[in-house]
Amino acid sequence: MDRSGANRIIHALEAFATDGRGDVKALKGALKGRYRLRIGKWRVFFSLDQPDNVVVTDVDNRGHAY
C-alpha cells in the first residue's frame, strides 16, 4: 500500500469515528458484529468496541478481501 492510500484510509476512519460518514456495511453470518468500510479499492474490516472506539481487524485489497 502506498502512502496516499494509507492516508485515505486514516482520513476515512477518522470521518466514520467522528460522525458516521462513509460506505459502511454490517457483515452477516460468521462475521456478525463486524463491519466493512469501503475506501476506493481498499476494504477495512472493523468492530465497535464502544460507541466511539473503532477496532480495525483487517485492511485488504478489494480483490482479496472476500
C-alpha positions in Angstrom: 0.0 0.0 0.0 1.4 3.4 -0.9 1.4 6.4 1.4 -1.6 8.1 -0.3 -3.7 5.0 0.1 -2.8 4.8 3.8 -3.7 8.5 4.3 -7.1 7.9 2.6 -7.8 5.1 4.9 -6.8 7.0 8.0 -9.0 10.0 7.0 -11.9 7.7 6.2 -11.7 6.0 9.6 -11.5 9.4 11.3 -14.6 10.6 9.4 -16.5 7.5 10.4 -15.5 7.6 14.0 -16.4 11.3 14.2 -19.8 11.4 12.6 -20.5 8.1 10.9 -19.6 9.1 7.4 -18.5 6.5 4.9 -19.6 3.5 2.9 -20.1 1.1 5.9 -21.9 -2.2 5.8 -22.7 -4.5 8.7 -21.4 -8.0 7.9 -23.6 -11.1 8.3 -23.2 -14.8 9.2 -20.0 -15.8 11.0 -18.8 -12.2 10.8 -21.8 -10.7 12.6 -20.8 -7.8 14.8 -18.1 -6.7 12.4 -18.3 -4.0 9.7 -16.8 -3.2 6.3 -15.7 0.3 5.3 -15.2 0.7 1.5 -12.5 3.2 0.5 -11.7 3.0 -3.2 -10.0 -0.3 -3.9 -9.5 -1.0 -0.2 -11.7 -2.7 2.4 -11.3 -2.0 6.1 -12.9 -4.5 8.4 -13.6 -3.4 12.0 -15.7 -3.8 15.1 -17.0 -1.3 17.5 -15.6 -1.9 21.0 -17.5 1.1 22.4 -19.6 3.6 20.5 -16.6 5.9 19.9 -13.9 3.2 19.7 -13.3 1.6 16.2 -11.1 -1.6 16.4 -9.6 -2.3 12.9 -9.1 -6.1 12.4 -8.1 -6.2 8.8 -7.3 -4.0 5.7 -7.2 -5.7 2.3 -7.4 -5.0 -1.4 -10.9 -5.4 -2.8 -9.9 -8.4 -4.9 -8.5 -10.4 -1.9 -10.9 -9.3 0.8 -13.8 -11.7 0.3 
